[in-house]
Amino acid sequence: MELGFNHAAKLEPFLLMSKAAKGAAAAKLVQDATSAPGVFVFAELLELPNVQELANSENSSYFSLLQLFAYKTFPDYLQHRDALPALNDAQTIKLKHLTLVSLAMESRILPYSQLLDTLQMPGIRELEDLIIDAIYLDVIRGKLDQKEQQFDVEFTMGRDLEPGKIEQLLASLQNWASTSSAVLSTLDDKLATLSREVAAQKTKREAYDQVYQTNLKEVLDKQKEVKATARTTATTGRTNLTPAGIAERDRERERERREREEKEKEKDREQDQDQDEKDKDSMDVDEPTEGTKGKNRKWLGSTSSSVMSEDRDISKAASSTFLQTQNLSPYDQQAQIFGSIETFIQPLKDEAGEEYLERLTDVAEVLGIDDPSFSSFASAISRLSAEEIAVKRSELRLHAAEDELMMHLASMKHEEALVSQWLDTMEAEPPPGSSIAALEKRKAALSSKAREYQEELRATMAQMPEDPPLTFTQLAAYHKELRQKEKVLAQKRARVKAFQGLPPNLELARHELQHAQNEQMKLVQLRERLLDKMASGVS
């Protein structure tokens, strides 16, 4: 219920009595009306003809008294006290209540110092009692702030209008109506602009998602192609010997060839000696010559065939070694160049050695190694660590993208709620029967809220990201892919951890490990640059 709603009803008895009251009776009626509790509006009584006649009679001071209670204040009474009748206690308190209403219509915050000076109150306690009585009489509403020594006004009743103030009030209302229309027009334009921006952002986001999906598909296809090429190369270059084993095989063949040559030469020398002895025993000159020629031809033929067969074996071995060397991985070629060992894995004949080899083979299968050399193990472990690092980094980037996406959605929801609240407030019509003072207060409140909403809207638009980094579908797909990668890596790491042995030859192992770490750092740096480019494209 509005303040002062029943005040006009309490004036009705005095309006009825004023129809027959003239002169002194009318003056007595004014005195009673200004003293009656709950009567705070006097415009209807002031407009009656019988009361208007008091202005030109000997009781004109009572007409001035009624004007004082209608639209003037307590300082006005103090200024014209000599020309007005003396006030009783009820009239004094009522006039101070009406003065409090006039001050509240000018400012929403009334300091105690101003009220004490204007109302001529002896102390703060009496002032607060006066304000509390006004609140109970539905004259004003607000809060007493004893800490700040002020009275915060919430609502107040409307007083009678002074003659000549109607045009000013109409101008203020017209100004308020124009301002409201301008605000509504601005809101409509802003909503249309926001709708266009949202549509443009949606189109831009769809185009961005399409380009992103295309680039992502190209990258994935390229990765699959590289993996397939690497797998084909590994399959064609598969061998059961290490580079050191191949070198040992070549040296063994060379020793066998030399031993065969030594045996052939020894056998030929023995045959020559036997032939010389036979020549000495025989007196025939031609026969030994023919025999010697025949044996020499036979020896030359056997030697030539032996040399040709050895040359073919050497050519085959060299060709095999060359082909196998061409199919080696970079780590295996490095091991073949710098390695001076007999072999990486020595053949073991006891049960412990067989178990060792079985476990080593099992780990090699888990890591996808075809050649069980230390360089292969080191490169596989490096790849496993790099995959783990990549998965962790991808997971962190995914969490950051998810947080940014949620922030973007929250900003959009807040903006929508803010605009809706703004529209509801501006479109709300004033209730019927509202007084002019209430309309002015409502106008001031709406203007203040409009400025606050405009500032909040600008701040929200400034903080809102332009584009979301990812869609929810992509986010869910990345989560699923990361979970699968983590599961596979955990299984591989568990199998590798279960194997406690190390390949032999620690010197070469250290060298290969250092080389593998350097290569790993290069790959990590390359991957980080690629991820930064992708992240910049996403943002």
C-alpha positions in Angstrom: 0.0 0.0 0.0 1.3 3.5 -0.9 2.2 5.9 1.8 -0.4 8.6 2.6 -3.2 6.4 1.0 -5.6 6.9 4.0 -4.6 10.5 4.7 -7.2 11.9 2.3 -9.9 9.8 3.9 -9.2 11.2 7.3 -9.8 14.7 5.9 -13.4 13.9 4.8 -15.1 14.8 8.1 -13.6 18.3 8.0 -14.7 18.8 4.4 -18.3 18.0 5.4 -18.2 20.4 8.3 -16.7 23.2 6.2 -19.8 23.5 4.0 -21.7 25.2 6.8 -18.7 26.9 8.6 -18.0 30.5 7.9 -15.9 33.2 9.6 -14.8 32.2 13.1 -16.2 28.7 12.6 -14.1 28.2 9.5 -11.0 29.4 11.4 -11.8 27.0 14.2 -12.2 24.2 11.6 -8.7 25.0 10.2 -7.3 24.9 13.7 -8.9 21.5 14.4 -7.8 20.0 11.0 -4.2 21.0 11.4 -4.2 19.5 14.9 -6.0 16.3 14.0 -3.8 13.1 14.0 -3.3 11.4 10.7 -4.4 14.4 8.5 -1.4 15.5 6.3 -3.1 16.7 3.1 -5.1 19.9 3.0 -5.5 20.8 -0.7 -9.2 20.0 -0.9 -9.9 22.0 2.3 -7.9 24.9 1.1 -9.9 25.1 -2.2 -13.3 25.3 -0.5 -15.1 28.7 -0.9 -15.8 29.2 2.8 -12.1 28.7 3.5 -11.0 30.9 0.7 -13.1 33.8 2.2 -10.8 33.7 5.3 -8.0 35.2 3.2 -9.9 38.6 3.1 -11.3 38.6 6.6 -10.0 39.3 10.0 -9.1 35.5 10.3 -6.6 35.7 7.4 -3.9 34.3 9.6 -5.7 31.0 9.8 -5.8 30.9 6.0 -2.0 31.4 6.0 -1.7 28.7 8.7 -3.6 26.3 6.4 -1.2 27.2 3.5 1.7 26.6 5.8 0.6 23.0 6.6 -0.3 22.4 2.9 3.0 23.0 1.2 5.5 24.9 3.5 7.9 23.9 6.2 8.9 24.5 9.8 11.6 27.1 8.9 8.9 29.1 7.0 6.8 29.1 10.2 9.8 30.4 12.2 10.4 33.1 9.7 6.7 34.3 9.8 5.9 33.4 13.4 4.5 36.9 14.2 1.9 36.8 11.4 0.6 33.3 12.3 -1.3 31.9 15.2 0.6 30.1 17.9 1.1 26.3 17.3 0.2 23.7 19.9 2.3 20.6 20.4 0.3 18.5 18.0 0.6 21.1 15.2 4.4 21.6 15.9 5.1 17.9 15.6 2.9 17.5 12.5 4.6 20.5 10.8 8.0 18.9 11.6 6.8 15.6 10.0 5.7 17.5 6.9 9.1 19.3 6.8 10.8 15.9 7.0 8.8 14.8 4.0 9.8 17.9 2.0 13.5 17.3 2.8 13.2 13.6 1.8 11.7 14.7 -1.6 14.9 16.6 -2.3 17.5 14.1 -1.1 17.6 10.4 -0.2 20.3 10.9 2.5 19.5 13.3 5.3 22.4 14.0 7.7 21.5 14.4 11.4 23.2 17.7 11.5 20.9 19.1 8.8 17.8 17.7 10.5 18.8 19.1 13.9 19.3 22.5 12.4 16.2 22.6 10.2 13.7 21.1 12.7 15.2 22.8 15.8 15.5 19.5 17.7 17.4 19.6 21.1 19.2 16.3 20.5 19.7 13.2 18.4 17.5 11.1 20.7 14.6 13.4 20.2 15.3 13.6 16.4 15.3 9.8 16.1 12.0 9.6 18.1 10.4 12.1 15.7 11.6 10.1 12.7 10.3 6.9 14.2 6.9 8.5 14.9 6.7 9.6 11.2 7.5 6.1 10.1 4.7 4.7 12.2 2.3 7.3 10.8 3.1 6.1 7.2 4.5 9.5 6.4 8.0 8.3 5.4 10.0 5.1 5.3 13.8 4.6 5.7 16.6 3.5 7.9 18.4 5.2 10.8 22.1 4.9 10.3 23.6 5.8 13.7 27.1 4.9 12.6 27.1 7.5 9.8 24.8 9.9 11.7 22.2 10.0 8.8 18.7 8.9 7.8 18.5 6.9 4.5 15.1 7.6 2.8 13.4 4.7 1.0 9.9 6.1 0.3 7.9 9.2 1.3 4.4 10.5 0.9 3.5 13.3 -1.5 2.6 16.8 -0.3 0.1 19.3 -1.8 1.3 21.2 -4.7 2.0 24.9 -4.3 0.3 27.2 -6.9 2.6 27.6 -9.9 4.4 24.3 -9.4 2.1 22.3 -11.7 3.8 23.5 -14.9 7.2 22.6 -13.4 6.0 19.1 -12.5 4.5 18.6 -15.9 7.8 19.6 -17.5 9.7 17.2 -15.2 7.3 14.4 -16.2 7.6 15.2 -19.9 11.4 15.1 -19.5 11.2 11.7 -17.7 8.9 10.4 -20.5 11.4 11.6 -23.2 14.3 10.1 -21.3 12.5 6.8 -20.9 11.6 6.7 -24.6 15.3 7.4 -25.5 16.5 4.7 -23.2 14.0 2.2 -24.7 15.1 3.2 -28.2 18.7 2.8 -27.2 17.9 -0.6 -25.7 16.1 -1.7 -28.9 19.1 -0.6 -31.0 21.5 -2.4 -28.6 19.4 -5.6 -28.7 19.4 -5.5 -32.5 23.2 -4.9 -32.5 23.7 -7.8 -30.1 21.5 -10.0 -32.2 23.6 -9.2 -35.3 26.8 -9.7 -33.4 25.6 -13.1 -32.0 24.7 -14.2 -35.5 28.0 -13.0 -36.9 29.9 -14.7 -34.1 27.9 -17.9 -34.7 28.8 -17.8 -38.4 32.4 -17.0 -37.6 32.5 -19.9 -35.1 31.1 -22.3 -37.6 33.6 -21.3 -40.2 36.4 -21.6 -37.6 35.2 -25.0 -36.5 35.1 -26.1 -40.2 38.7 -24.9 -40.8 39.9 -26.4 -37.5 38.3 -29.8 -38.3 39.9 -29.7 -41.8 43.4 -28.9 -40.4 43.0 -31.5 -37.7 42.0 -34.1 -40.2 45.0 -33.2 -42.4 47.4 -33.5 -39.4 45.9 -36.8 -38.3 46.1 -38.2 -41.9 49.7 -37.0 -42.1 50.5 -38.7 -38.8 49.0 -41.9 -40.0 50.9 -41.7 -43.2 54.2 -41.2 -41.4 53.5 -44.1 -39.0 52.6 -46.4 -41.9 55.8 -45.4 -43.7 57.8 -46.0 -40.6 56.1 -49.4 -40.1 56.8 -50.4 -43.7 60.5 -49.4 -43.4 60.8 -51.3 -40.1 59.2 -54.4 -41.7 61.4 -54.4 -44.8 64.6 -53.8 -42.8 63.9 -56.4 -40.1 66.8 -58.7 -39.3 67.7 -61.1 -36.5 71.2 -59.8 -36.2 72.5 -56.7 -34.5 75.0 -54.5 -36.4 77.8 -55.9 -34.2 76.6 -59.4 -35.0 76.7 -58.7 -38.8 80.3 -57.4 -38.4 81.2 -60.6 -36.4 79.6 -62.8 -39.1 81.7 -61.0 -41.8 84.9 -61.4 -39.8 84.1 -65.1 -39.3 83.6 -65.6 -43.0 86.9 -63.8 -43.7 88.7 -66.1 -41.3 87.2 -69.2 -42.8 88.2 -68.0 -46.3 91.8 -67.4 -45.2 91.9 -70.8 -43.5 90.7 -72.5 -46.7 93.3 -70.6 -48.7 96.1 -71.7 -46.2 94.9 -75.3 -46.4 94.8 -75.2 -50.2 98.3 -73.6 -50.3 99.6 -76.3 -47.9 98.1 -79.0 -49.9 99.6 -77.6 -53.1 103.1 -77.4 -51.5 102.8 -81.0 -50.4 101.8 -82.1 -54.0 104.7 -80.1 -55.4 107.2 -81.8 -53.1 105.8 -85.2 -54.0 106.1 -84.4 -57.7 109.7 -83.2 -57.3 110.6 -86.5 -55.7 109.0 -88.5 -58.4 110.9 -86.4 -61.0 114.2 -87.1 -59.4 113.5 -90.9 -59.5 112.4 -90.8 -63.2 114.9 -90.5 -66.1 112.3 -89.5 -68.6 112.4 -85.7 -69.2 109.2 -85.4 -71.2 106.9 -87.3 -68.9 107.5 -85.1 -65.9 107.1 -82.1 -68.0 103.7 -83.2 -69.2 102.8 -84.4 -65.8 103.8 -81.2 -64.2 101.9 -79.2 -66.8 98.8 -81.2 -66.2 99.1 -80.9 -62.5 99.8 -77.2 -62.7 96.7 -76.8 -64.9 94.7 -78.8 -62.5 96.0 -76.7 -59.5 95.3 -73.4 -61.4 91.8 -74.6 -62.2 91.0 -75.6 -58.6 92.6 -72.4 -57.3 90.6 -70.2 -59.8 87.3 -71.9 -58.9 88.1 -71.5 -55.2 88.9 -67.9 -55.6 85.8 -67.3 -57.7 83.6 -69.0 -55.1 85.2 -67.0 -52.4 84.7 -63.8 -54.4 81.0 -64.7 -54.8 80.7 -65.4 -51.1 82.4 -62.1 -50.3 80.2 -60.2 -52.8 77.0 -61.8 -51.3 78.1 -61.0 -47.7 79.0 -57.4 -48.7 75.7 -57.0 -50.5 73.8 -58.4 -47.6 75.7 -56.2 -45.2 75.1 -53.1 -47.3 71.4 -53.8 -47.6 71.0 -54.4 -43.9 73.0 -51.3 -43.1 70.7 -49.2 -45.3 67.7 -50.5 -43.4 69.1 -49.7 -40.0 67.6 -47.0 -37.7 69.6 -43.9 -37.0 70.5 -45.3 -33.6 71.6 -48.6 -35.1 73.9 -46.9 -37.6 75.4 -44.8 -34.9 76.0 -47.9 -32.9 77.6 -49.6 -35.9 80.0 -46.6 -36.5 81.1 -46.0 -32.9 80.6 -49.5 -31.5 83.7 -51.7 -31.0 82.0 -54.5 -29.2 81.6 -58.1 -30.3 77.8 -58.1 -29.9 75.1 -56.6 -27.8 73.5 -59.8 -26.6 75.8 -62.7 -25.9 74.3 -66.2 -26.3 73.5 -67.6 -22.9 73.1 -71.3 -22.4 71.8 -71.5 -18.8 68.2 -71.2 -17.5 68.8 -67.7 -16.1 70.0 -66.5 -19.5 67.0 -68.0 -21.3 64.6 -66.4 -18.8 66.5 -63.1 -19.3 66.0 -63.3 -23.0 62.3 -64.2 -22.7 61.7 -61.2 -20.5 63.7 -59.0 -22.8 61.7 -60.2 -25.8 58.4 -59.7 -23.9 59.4 -56.1 -23.2 60.5 -55.6 -26.8 57.1 -56.8 -28.0 55.3 -54.3 -25.6 57.5 -51.4 -26.8 57.1 -52.5 -30.5 60.9 -53.2 -31.0 62.0 -55.5 -33.7 65.7 -55.2 -33.1 66.6 -55.9 -29.4 69.6 -53.5 -29.2 70.2 -51.0 -26.5 69.6 -48.1 -29.0 66.2 -49.6 -29.9 65.4 -49.8 -26.2 66.6 -46.3 -25.5 64.6 -44.8 -28.4 61.5 -46.8 -27.4 61.8 -45.5 -23.8 62.3 -42.0 -25.1 59.2 -42.3 -27.3 57.2 -43.6 -24.4 58.3 -40.6 -22.2 57.6 -38.2 -25.0 54.1 -39.7 -25.4 53.5 -39.3 -21.7 54.7 -35.7 -21.8 52.5 -35.0 -24.8 49.4 -36.6 -23.1 50.0 -34.5 -19.9 50.5 -31.3 -21.9 47.4 -32.0 -24.0 45.4 -32.7 -20.8 46.5 -29.4 -19.3 45.6 -27.5 -22.5 42.2 -29.2 -22.6 41.4 -28.2 -19.0 42.4 -24.6 -19.8 40.2 -24.7 -22.9 37.3 -26.1 -20.9 37.6 -23.4 -18.2 37.6 -20.7 -20.9 34.6 -22.2 -22.6 32.6 -22.3 -19.4 33.6 -18.7 -18.7 32.4 -17.7 -22.1 29.0 -19.4 -21.5 28.6 -17.8 -18.1 29.3 -14.4 -19.6 26.7 -14.9 -22.3 24.1 -16.1 -19.7 24.9 -13.1 -17.4 24.6 -10.7 -20.3 21.2 -12.2 -21.4 19.9 -12.0 -17.8 21.1 -8.4 -17.4 19.4 -7.3 -20.6 16.1 -9.1 -19.6 16.2 -7.5 -16.2 16.8 -4.1 -17.8 13.9 -4.5 -20.2 11.6 -5.7 -17.4 12.5 -2.7 -15.3 12.1 -0.2 -18.0 8.8 -1.7 -19.4 7.2 -1.8 -15.9 4.3 0.7 -15.9 3.7 2.8 -12.7 0.7 1.6 -10.7 -2.6 3.5 -11.0 -3.2 6.2 -8.5 0.4 7.0 -7.9 1.3 10.5 -6.7 3.5 12.9 -8.6 6.2 12.6 -6.0 6.2 8.8 -6.2 6.5 9.1 -10.0 9.5 11.4 -9.6 11.1 9.0 -7.2 10.5 6.1 -9.5 12.0 8.1 -12.4 15.2 8.8 -10.3 15.4 5.1 -9.4 15.0 4.0 -13.0 17.6 6.4 -14.2 20.1 5.2 -11.6 19.4 1.6 -12.4 19.8 2.3 -16.2 23.2 3.8 -15.6 24.2 0.8 -13.4 23.0 -1.7 -16.0 24.8 0.2 -18.8 28.1 0.1 -16.8 27.7 -3.7 -16.0 26.9 -4.4 -19.7 30.0 -2.6 -20.9 32.1 -4.4 -18.3 30.6 -7.8 -19.3 31.2 -7.1 -23.0 34.8 -6.1 -22.3 35.5 -9.3 -20.3 33.7 -11.7 -22.7 35.9 -13.7 -25.0 35.3 -13.3 -28.7 35.3 -17.0 -29.7 35.1 -20.2 -27.6 38.3 -22.3 -28.0 36.5 -25.6 -28.4 33.0 -27.0 -28.8 31.6 -29.4 -26.3 31.8 -32.3 -28.9 35.5 -31.7 -29.4 36.0 -31.4 -25.7 34.4 -34.8 -25.1 36.3 -36.4 -27.9 39.6 -35.1 -26.5 38.7 -36.4 -23.0 38.1 -39.8 -24.4 41.3 -39.9 -26.5 43.4 -38.8 -23.5 41.9 -41.5 -21.3 42.7 -44.2 -23.9 46.3 -42.9 -24.3 46.8 -42.8 -20.5 45.5 -46.4 -20.2 47.9 -47.7 -23.0 50.9 -45.8 -21.5 50.1 -47.2 -18.1 50.1 -50.7 -19.4 53.4 -50.2 -21.3 55.1 -48.6 -18.3 54.0 -51.4 -16.0 55.4 -54.0 -18.4 58.7 -52.1 -18.7 58.9 -51.7 -14.9 58.5 -55.4 -14.4 61.7 -56.0 -16.4 64.6 -55.3 -14.0 67.5 -56.3 -16.3 69.6 -54.1 -18.6 71.3 -55.0 -21.9 75.1 -55.5 -21.5 77.9 -53.2 -22.6 77.3 -50.2 -20.4 79.8 -47.9 -22.1 77.9 -48.0 -25.4 74.6 -47.9 -23.5 75.6 -44.6 -21.9 76.6 -43.2 -25.3 73.3 -44.3 -26.9 71.3 -43.0 -23.9 72.9 -39.6 -24.2 72.2 -39.5 -27.9 68.6 -40.6 -27.3 68.1 -37.8 -24.8 69.4 -35.2 -27.2 67.1 -36.5 -29.9 64.2 -36.5 -27.4 64.8 -32.8 -26.5 64.8 -31.9 -30.2 61.5 -33.7 -30.7 59.9 -32.2 -27.6 60.9 -28.7 -28.8 59.5 -29.4 -32.2 56.3 -30.6 -30.7 56.0 -27.6 -28.4 56.4 -25.2 -31.4 53.7 -27.1 -33.2 51.3 -27.0 -30.2 51.9 -23.3 -29.8 51.0 -22.7 -33.4 47.9 -24.8 -33.0 47.0 -23.0 -29.7 47.4 -19.6 -31.3 45.1 -20.7 -34.1 42.5 -21.9 -31.6 42.7 -18.7 -29.5 
